[in-house]
Amino acid sequence: MNSGLKEKIDHVWVGMATGVLGAIVTFVLFGIGFSLFNHCSFGSFLKDTFLGVQDFQSRIVTFSMLGNVILFFVFIKKDYNKFCKGLMAVMVLSVPVVVALY
């Protein structure tokens, strides 16, 4: 990536926004995959599995953070340190959420 793009996205707040968006995207992709595998709708996944089974909530939120882990390793190799700090902040802030859901 060129230095102009790096200047635009190498900020903590951009990393945090990307971390939240990455968790949502990973959650949706997991939900779609789960729905296809179990022959149910995405709405059914949300209602019956995520909201309906309390034991699965913390596991699904934890799995949703895996997208951020992948992003972290990609961007840390490219020296986007501030961006990665934002990603890490979202991952650290997700820990109390996971603990509360457990």
N, C-alpha and C positions, 0 to 999 in steps of 0.2 A: 504494500500500500504506500502511496506517496505521502510526503510530509504534510501536504495541505490537508489531506483527509485526516491524518493523525492529529493535527492541530484542532480539527473540528470535533473529533469524537473522544479524544483522550482527556476526559473530564470525569470526575467522580459522579456527578449527577447524571451524566449520559450512561455510565456503567450501571447506576442504580435503576434508571428507567429501563434499560435493556434487560437487567436482571428480573425485574417484575414482568416485563413482556415475555422474556424467555421462559419464566415459570408458567405463565398462562398458556403460551404456545405448547410447551411440553405437556401440560395438563390436558389440553384439548386433544393433542395427538394421542396421548395415552387413552383418553376417553373414547376416541374414535376407534383405535385399535381394539380396545376392550369390547366395544359395542359390536364391531365386525366379528370378532372371535366368538362372542357369546350370542350372536344373532339377536341383538336388541338395539333399541334406539339410543342415541346419545343422551336424550332426556331421561330415559330409563336408567342409564348409567349414573347420571347426576342424582336422580331421585332415589333410586333403590340401592345403589352401591355406595356412592360417595356420601350422600346425606343419610342414607338408611342404615348403613352398617358402620357404627362408630369405630370399630377396630380398624377399618380400612382407611379412614380419613388421614391419620398420621402417615401411613405408608404411602398413600397417593401424593400427599404434599411433599414428602421426602423425595419420591420419584420425580416429581415436577422440578425439583432443584437440580436434577442431573443435567438438564440442558444448560444450566448456568456453569456447571463444572466443566463441560465441554468448551463453552465459550471462554471460560477463564484460561484454560490451557492453550487455546488457539491464540488469544490476544496477549497473554503473558510472554509467549515466545516472540511476539512482534514488538515487545517493549511498550505496550500500552498500559503502563503501570497505574495511572490514575483511573482509567477505565476499569481495570481489574480490581482496584480498591472499592469501587462502587458495586461491582458484581459480588465481591466478598461481603460487603455490608449487607446486601440483600440475603445472601446465604446465612450469615450470622443471625440476622433478624428473623429468619424463618425458624430457627431452632426453638425459641419459646413457643411459636405457633405449633410446631410438631409436638413439643412436650405437653402443651395444653390439650391437644387433641388425643394424646396417648392416654 
